[in-house]
Amino acid sequence: MKKVHTTKIAIFRKKEIRKTIYQKEWWFVVNDIVKALTNTPNVKDYIRKIRIRDEELSKGWGQIVTPLSIDSAPGMGSN
């Protein structure tokens, strides 16, 4: 079965969030969502600190946040 990738940008609170359709489901970029919800200047550090504080979240991180290649707009990073 051929996998279909459709990449789009969603707008949430005037922030861009990258998303794609993968195996008939919408997948979102976690870093974009965290940035939109928190306005943190350093998303990677924010997520790292959340994982340190919440051991259960950290244990399941690989199941919750599955790496998936997604096209990025210029300046949006590669996450």
N, C-alpha and C positions, 0 to 999 in steps of 0.2 A: 504494500500500500504506500502510495506516495504521500510524503508529509508536505503540507501546505504552510507556507510562511507568509503572512501578511503583516507588515509592520506599520503601525500608525502612532500618532501622538495624541494622547488624551490630555485634556485640560482640567485641572483640579485646583481650586483656589488660585486661579491665574498662574499655575505652575504647570510646566510640561511634564508628562509622565509617559515614557516609552512603553508600548505594549505591542504584542504580536499574537497572532493566532497560531497555536501549535497543537497538532492532533485534535483539532476542533474545539480547543479551549483557549480563552484569553489568558495570556501570561503577562505580568507587569514587572517592571524593573524596580526591585526593592529599594535601591538607593534613591530613585526618583520619588517614591512614595514617602520614605522617611524624610527627605528634604522638604517635600510639600507640607507634611504634617508638623514638622518641628522647626523649620527655618534655621536649622543648624548650619554653620559655615563649613563644618567638617563631617560629612555624612559617614565616611568610613570609620572615623574615631567614635562617633555616636553609636554606630552599630556594634563596634568592638566592645564598648562599655556596657551596652545592654546585654550582650552575650556573657560578659564577665559577671554581671549582677544576677542573671537568670540562668542557672545551671541547666535546667530542663530545656529551655530554649536552645542553649548552646549544644546540648546533646543531640537534638533533633534538627539542627540547622541544615545539614546536608539533605534532609528529606523535605524541609520546608522551602528552602531556597536552592532550587536546582539550577545549575548553570545552563544557560541556553544562549546561543549566539543571536544577537539582535543588532540590526543596523542602528547606528547612532548619528544623530544630527551633529554637525560641527559644533564643538564646544561642550557637548553633553557627556563626554567620557565614554568609556567602553564597558560599562557594567550592564 
